[in-house]
């Protein structure tokens, strides 16, 4: 892939998370933030392939390296990179999503 093509895709985990956040509806953000870790793993089974294709994992070497660094690994698969991104998305949503009890 040419460098100009890869410039269309995020190069960092935070950049990928920002892009996903921009695509998620408020309801989806709330649902994801409320998920337990085991439910996140189940959610990843269906959402992970979308993340891999959307961010060209593997193929997007800068993002692959950023995900590997986040895992503390030298080399990871596209699936592992997608999981890093989804997990970071989940963690960020847990921090920024405030759920209010409606009476």
Secondary structure, 3 states (H helix, E strand, C coil): CCHHHHCCCCCCHHHHHHHHHHHCCHHHHHHHHHCCHHHHHHHHHHHHHHHHHHHCCCCCHHHHHHHHHHHCCCCCCHHHHHHHHHHHHHHHHHHHCCCCCCC
